Amino acid sequence: MEPQKLTELPNEELLKKSKTTKLVAGMLIGVLIALTTLNLFNIFNGKQHWGVLAVPLALMPIVFITYNSVREINKELRSRGLL
């Protein structure tokens, strides 16, 4: 099943997708910041090694992909005059 293009979505679905994507992106950024902060705290206290930072760093591309999705959705919303 192919994902629908943004130009083919009705206004209500596009607004819902925008809101959901922004919420997920915000939650992901918050979790990554918390995870990185806690890992750095534990590293400096000698409880962990630097290798644990691989997890938040490996998840960073998801933030960029989600950010690009938000930009594309906002671009479509602006072209429809909804934003």
C-alpha positions in Angstrom: 0.0 0.0 0.0 1.5 3.3 -1.1 1.3 6.3 1.1 -0.9 9.1 -0.3 0.7 12.2 -1.6 0.1 15.3 0.4 -1.6 17.0 -2.5 -4.2 14.2 -2.6 -5.2 14.4 1.1 -8.3 16.3 2.1 -7.8 19.4 4.3 -9.0 17.7 7.5 -6.6 14.8 7.1 -3.7 17.1 6.3 -4.3 19.2 9.4 -4.6 16.1 11.5 -1.3 14.7 10.0 0.4 18.0 10.7 -0.7 18.0 14.3 0.3 14.4 14.9 3.7 14.7 13.2 4.5 17.8 15.3 3.5 16.0 18.5 5.6 12.9 17.7 8.6 15.1 16.7 8.4 17.1 19.9 8.2 14.0 22.0 11.1 12.4 20.2 13.3 15.4 20.6 12.4 15.6 24.3 13.2 11.9 24.9 16.5 12.3 23.0 17.5 15.3 25.1 16.6 13.6 28.3 18.4 10.4 27.3 21.6 12.3 26.2 21.5 14.4 29.4 21.2 11.3 31.7 23.8 9.4 29.8 26.3 12.3 30.0 25.5 12.7 33.7 26.2 9.0 34.3 29.4 9.1 32.2 30.8 12.0 34.2 30.0 10.2 37.4 31.8 7.1 36.2 28.8 4.8 36.0 28.8 4.3 32.2 31.1 4.4 29.2 31.0 6.7 26.2 29.4 3.9 24.1 26.0 4.5 25.5 25.7 7.7 23.6 25.4 5.6 20.4 21.7 5.1 21.0 20.6 8.8 21.1 23.1 9.6 18.2 21.7 6.7 16.2 18.1 8.0 16.6 19.0 11.6 15.5 18.3 10.9 11.8 14.7 10.2 12.7 14.4 13.8 14.0 15.7 15.2 10.7 13.3 13.0 8.7 10.4 14.0 10.9 11.4 17.7 10.6 11.4 17.4 6.8 8.0 15.9 6.9 6.7 18.7 9.0 8.2 21.2 6.5 6.5 19.5 3.5 3.1 19.4 5.3 3.4 23.1 6.2 4.3 23.9 2.6 1.2 22.1 1.4 -0.9 23.8 4.1 0.4 27.2 3.0 -0.4 26.5 -0.7 -4.0 25.7 0.3 -4.2 28.8 2.5 -4.8 26.9 5.7 -1.7 28.0 7.5 
